[in-house]
Amino acid sequence: MSDETCRADIWLWRARFFKTRALSAKFIDTGTIRLERFGQITRLTKAGFTLRADDRLIFALGARLIDLTIVDMGERRGPAPEARMLYNLNNQPAS
């Protein structure tokens, strides 16, 4: 595991869950994102909260429930295939 960290609003934007950092920050402020770290579950309520690799995030986006584990912090907001490398989805439905 890396010692790298990233602000929650920046990470969600880099991972392409939101088009802008402002939208990402606004969503975090609603308190609807759950963070699991070392077995402890807390709600993210501040955009500046620090995320790390191996953190698990659970949140609803539209009609989808997203459950993911952070793999990398990323260097930039890149194309979708690059963004997809920042996380692993948990409990994916069978095709």
C-alpha positions as CSV (number, residue, x, y, z in Angstrom):
1,M,0.0,0.0,0.0
2,S,1.3,3.4,-0.9
3,D,1.5,6.4,1.5
4,E,-0.2,8.6,-1.2
5,T,-3.3,10.5,-0.3
6,C,-5.8,12.7,-2.1
7,R,-8.7,15.0,-1.2
8,A,-12.1,13.2,-1.6
9,D,-13.5,15.8,-4.1
10,I,-10.4,15.6,-6.3
11,W,-10.4,11.8,-6.3
12,L,-14.0,11.5,-7.2
13,W,-13.5,14.0,-10.0
14,R,-10.3,12.2,-11.3
15,A,-12.2,8.9,-11.2
16,R,-14.8,10.6,-13.4
17,F,-17.8,10.2,-11.1
18,F,-18.5,13.9,-11.5
19,K,-17.8,16.4,-14.3
20,T,-16.4,19.1,-12.1
21,R,-14.7,19.3,-8.7
22,A,-17.5,21.7,-7.6
23,L,-20.1,19.0,-8.3
24,S,-18.0,16.5,-6.5
25,A,-17.6,18.7,-3.4
26,K,-21.3,19.5,-3.4
27,F,-22.2,15.8,-3.4
28,I,-19.8,15.1,-0.5
29,D,-21.3,17.9,1.5
30,T,-24.7,16.0,1.5
31,G,-23.1,13.3,3.7
32,T,-24.3,10.4,1.6
33,I,-20.9,8.8,1.0
34,R,-19.9,6.1,3.4
35,L,-16.2,5.4,3.9
36,E,-14.9,2.1,5.3
37,R,-11.3,2.2,6.5
38,F,-9.8,-0.5,8.8
39,G,-13.3,-1.8,9.6
40,Q,-14.5,1.6,10.8
41,I,-17.4,3.1,8.8
42,T,-17.9,6.9,8.7
43,R,-19.7,9.4,6.5
44,L,-17.8,11.8,4.4
45,T,-19.1,15.3,5.0
46,K,-16.1,17.5,3.9
47,A,-14.6,17.7,0.4
48,G,-11.1,18.0,1.9
49,F,-11.3,14.6,3.6
50,T,-8.2,12.6,2.8
51,L,-8.6,9.3,1.0
52,R,-6.0,6.5,0.7
53,A,-5.6,3.4,-1.3
54,D,-7.6,0.5,0.1
55,D,-10.4,2.8,1.4
56,R,-13.9,1.6,0.5
57,L,-16.5,4.0,-0.6
58,I,-20.3,3.3,-0.9
59,F,-22.7,5.8,-2.3
60,A,-25.7,6.1,-4.6
61,L,-25.4,8.0,-7.8
62,G,-28.6,8.3,-9.7
63,A,-30.3,4.9,-9.5
64,R,-27.0,3.0,-9.1
65,L,-25.4,2.0,-5.8
66,I,-21.7,2.3,-6.2
67,D,-19.5,0.2,-3.9
68,L,-15.8,0.5,-4.7
69,T,-12.3,0.1,-3.3
70,I,-9.7,2.7,-4.1
71,V,-6.6,1.3,-5.8
72,D,-4.7,4.5,-6.8
73,M,-4.9,8.2,-6.3
74,G,-4.0,9.1,-9.9
75,E,-2.0,12.1,-11.2
76,R,-4.7,13.8,-13.3
77,R,-8.2,13.6,-14.7
78,G,-7.5,11.4,-17.7
79,P,-9.7,9.5,-20.1
80,A,-12.2,7.0,-18.9
81,P,-9.9,3.9,-19.2
82,E,-7.3,5.6,-17.1
83,A,-9.9,6.7,-14.5
84,R,-11.2,3.1,-14.3
85,M,-7.7,2.0,-13.1
86,L,-8.2,4.1,-9.9
87,Y,-10.7,1.8,-8.3
88,N,-12.2,-1.7,-8.2
89,L,-15.9,-2.2,-8.1
90,N,-17.2,-4.5,-5.3
91,N,-20.1,-6.9,-5.7
92,Q,-20.6,-6.4,-9.4
93,P,-23.8,-8.0,-10.7
94,A,-23.4,-11.1,-12.9
95,S,-23.7,-10.5,-16.7
